[in-house]
Structure formats: C-alpha cells, structure tokens
C-alpha cells in the first residue's frame, strides 16, 4: 500500500483541524482543508486551503477533487452534501450515516437508548405546552433541560429551565420552535467525565483513560487525568465508551461525554464524532494522541498506544480576555515550569470568550499538577489590542 | 512581550527545518524558510518559502525582511552573508561568530583544544608530504584521518588513510588541496555517543541524556538511549557537552558527538550548531524535544524538561533503497507495534542512500526496544518507482 500518496481532506480548519494536520504531517500526508476563513488556524500547516462556507456544497466538491479520504473536525457541517459525495464513491470517515445520527441529538440519544446505553430521559417537544407537561412532578420535573436537536455546541442550543416561569424565555432563546426542540431530564451529576475512543476501518478499537472535566459557562475549562473516580466507575465508563463506538460504527476518534452521579450511575451526555477539546491532554500524556490515532484510523493504519505515559496531566483552556489583535502575555513566566506546554491556535483576532489556546501541565500527582496548572491560569492571558 | 508576533526564519527546509516548524507551529509562530527546493520537506508547513541557493546572498536578504530572528538547520551555509545581516542589526541564533567557528573543523577543534576540551590531535596540512609526515610512527601514525576543514557531513569530506600507499587516493578524493585540509589522529573508539545541549540567550543551559550511536557507511543508522556506559563516563560526557556550550556561547540546540575508548577516555569528534539526527529520539523520549527547545532558545523562552519520560528509546534512520518517486512500504505492519512512530520527511523523490524517514520505538528496556526496532528495520522500506 502506498501511504505517502494517500491524501486527506478535513472539513473545518480550526484548532482541532490544525492539531490533526500537525500529526498527519509527521507521517508525510498531503492535507487539504475546507474552512470559511483564509486565516483559520490550519491555514499555515495544510497543503491546500479551500475557502468556502461550510453550508455551501461548492467547497465540499472542490475538496473531494484533491483528496482520497475526507474527515471533519466539527459535526455541524453539511451532511447532505457529504452524503452525495459518499454516494458518488468518495470515502468519508466517520461515515455520513454516523455523522447524521450524531449531529441530531434526538437521533443520537435514540440510538444510544435503543442499544441499552444509559442516557438521561428525553423527548422531542413541539411547543410550550408540551414543555410544561414534562416539567410536572412525576414527569421529568424541574430543573429541565431544553435543547435544539441540531447545531448546539459549548452550551449554545441548550437552556436550563428551573421552573415553569422560565419556559417561555428558554423557548424564545432557542428560536421559538424554528429549530426542532427536545427536553431532557436534568441529571444531578457530581462529576463530568469524558473518554476518547478510536475505531478502525476493520472495527478494532482503542480506548483512552477516563478524563475529568470542569466547565465554566458551559465551556470546557479544565481536564484532569486520571479522573478522581473509583475503578468500578472507571470500568463502567470505559465499557460504555466501547459500546458507543460499536453502536455508531465510528471510524476515527470519538469523544463520549458522561455524567457521574453520587450513587455512581453514569449517563451519556453527548457524543462527538471527532477529536475533542477534552482529549488535548493526550498530546503530552499518551504515546499516541487523539489526533494521531484519528489520522491512523482514517488511513487504515493500526493504532498507537493510548495509555498514560506519566502519572498526571492537567489541561486548561484559555479564552480571549478582550477583543482585538491577539497578544499573549505571560509565556516566559509560565515556561519557568519545565513541564508545561502551551498550544497557541494561531488565531490572529482575540475575542472575549473565544478559545485561543490551551496549556498542559504534567506531573507526579493530580494534586500537585492541578495546583501548578491553576497558578498558570492566572499568568497566561490572551488579550486583544 | 509579544510572543505571537515574533517571526522566525530558518535557513534550510530539510527534515530538521520541518521538525523545528512543527514545534514552532504549536506555539503559533510565523515561520519563513529559505531553501533551494520548492518541494523541500518544510514547504508545506512553513508560512513562507523563499526558494534560493544557500550560497547566494539574495535569499538571505529576502528572508531577513520577513522575520525577527534567523536560525539554521544546517551549518554549511553562507556565513559571510549572515555576518553582513548581523552587522546590519538582524538577530541570528546561533551567532555568526559561533557558526564560523563551528563550520570550519580546524577552528572548531582549535577552540575546543584551547579550552581544555579533549579532542583527537589534529593539524592543518598543505600537501601530500606533510600528510606523510603525520603518518609516521611517533607522530599520529596510521590509520590517519584526512578531512576538509569545511563542507563535510555524513562522512563526506573525510577519508581514512590506512597506510602511506593510500595517501594519494585520499588526497585526490578530498579535492587535491583545493579545499583546506587537516589530518587527525584516528581514535580507536569502542562507542560513539552524542549529547544534545541547549543554551538560552541568558546563558542558561539544559543537557539531554547521553545517546549511543551506530553509523553505517559514515551515516547515522541507530541511536539508543540511554547509552550503555557507566555513570562516570556519562557524567564526564555531560560535563564536556556543558563546557562546549560555554566555549561556543551557543544559543539554541547543539549536538556534541564524542568517541569513547576502551579505557573510558572521551574525545569530542564534532559539534553541530543545530538540532541533530541523533536527537530525534527526544520527540518521543523527552517532555520537551530538541526542536522545541531550539525554538524556545531563539525566542528567549525558558527550556522544557530534557529528561527521559520512558526507560528506553531507539531511533533508526531509513535511507532510500532505490531512485524514483518515493513510496513507503510496510507502515501497516510496523504499526502493529503500538509503541512505534514513523516520521516521513515528505521528500517526493527517493534516492539510494538519501535520508527519507526515521522511526522511533520506545519500551521498558534497551534490549527489548532494540530488538523490536531491528525487526522493523527489515519491514519499513522507502523505494523509488
């Protein structure tokens, strides 16, 4: 087989695409990217950038002309165009069937539920009256989650309804029913965890360790590995991630986000059909990281080892503090700790709340590593000027 | 300080340049490259490629317009043009003074010798008669090394003279005195080792572990870390590497290649003012690899940790087997070992003996890791077709 000449196309050129490319380049793959922005993080490391709207079929067709396999860094993309391409014989991993199931939360949860994978109770809802019904005691009750079935990310497309009086605001916030909506029972979790899992074209799977996540304003803030859970919970979560990969027949790296409750129950919150922010720790923590194994999967190569090489890793996201031309402060001071890696995505414009970079700290214990990471969070800042 | 906007220029876009860029890109640096070939390994990951002969001043001036700091992946470059640029106020690391000393083996060895760093005895020679003198018993004797003082690499520019009858052939082989020549006493070494060392703008240094190297036809074949030497030899070698960095006032990653003799004496064979093939193991073996620390050095950042993260690493170079369009064989089979990373440089043309890629294997012991690496060497092949 002729690996050198296998050409890879990626839909989306954000930080996930960029980090996929950095791994693909080590193996010498040609990589073309489709992204709306000329200046996207992937632009300077890809071989070919096709600038195009991710809703417009045109860019997808152009991309398909240059590559042998298409993948994506992001699920809110034009699945029907990809379906047409797949029908025309183009290779797309994960498959369009998987993408279409995952990108609709109702279909995703239904697939999980019907395969006996624990998920919060959920139901599509047509309007305010139905939401009220689900809020009633004996039904899902309050708090109640309202979600758009498609297009959500980083808390967008989700609304927490604490009582009946908040239904209308939530309903309007999520588009007044213009997008399909669903309600979901609120899980009173004690921990949020996630697991990266990879599945090959041949169905072989590898699973990464359990990561523990903390969100701020619904955006991932910190990932700590190993997660502070007992081994029974860890095994249960790993089994679930394994099963999810079988259900979705996913080829590539997937992320399974889960809630853990006080009594140790686990519910799948969301599945992402791609490398994930909560898997960035694998770059420093594991021999083969989530991006490398994604590339290996779609290229038909066996996987690299997914175990931790060091006792503890902590990853923290850094969001833009203000708007303007991006400027990083504090790197020299942060690097006085010799076990720190900063990953700057190369976004020239900072925006308040925009994911601009992350950093990873490794160490001998979770406690020490977390403390050092917390200290750095106050030192490293991206401002706009 | 404004790291994001610091722009880096690299003279040379081969595999060393490419691997520097992959690290620089993680930190979001802009990187411009000067290389004679449009299709060089660095071309698809750099922000700007300036195509130009490395002897011609033109490309250097063009490069200097786009960047804040210039470095190089290779020492056989146009030092006088870089000197003019330095005099005009451009920042060049390692400095041109260092480059000029290192790129001439006579000046390099003289600097080492006068600073009490052990080197083989050496002397410039003007012609055949002088070489004959050095071959006599009581003088350096035979075997005797003849070298051009400039331009040599991978055994090129070196000739081994086993007896007086071979002097003329060696003399003609090295250009019949058109290039300055030197003789060197032959060291009957039992091991070849090397150490990567980094020095910052502020003079702070970090030193990597001792690597053990095996050459085939004067080209590096295998690097094994840790080296099979006792701790006294290891300490002595580390002290020498440390001293070398002080003598040359090097800023960036340097490689110090040394011979170890049966009685445990160490002689510096050669110093390279740049990341080195025998340091590729640091990508998998150490938290911060030689390329990352080179970038950190020239950007004025503190260093990442240089210790081994795993017990054993073996790196093997793979050279082109035949001429033609490059094609890699055996990757799927090689990747059945989950602790293997293959690095393809992205050279589209294979040539017999050309460095096309390397692979790294990690493991629990040197013995086991070496065995697995040896097995892979017979599986992975780059052919031309």
Interface residues (C-beta under 8 A of the other chain):
Chain A: X1 X2 X3 X4 X5 X18 X22 X25 X26 X27 X28 X30 X44 X45 X46 X47 X284 X287 X288 X296 X300 X301 X302 X303 X304 X305 X309 X310 X326 X327 X328 X331 X332 X335 X336 X338 X339 X340 X341 X342 X343 X344 X345 X346 X357 X362
Chain B: X1 X2 X3 X4 X5 X18 X22 X25 X26 X27 X28 X30 X44 X45 X46 X47 X284 X287 X288 X296 X300 X301 X302 X303 X304 X305 X309 X310 X326 X327 X328 X331 X332 X335 X336 X338 X339 X340 X341 X342 X343 X344 X345 X346 X357 X362
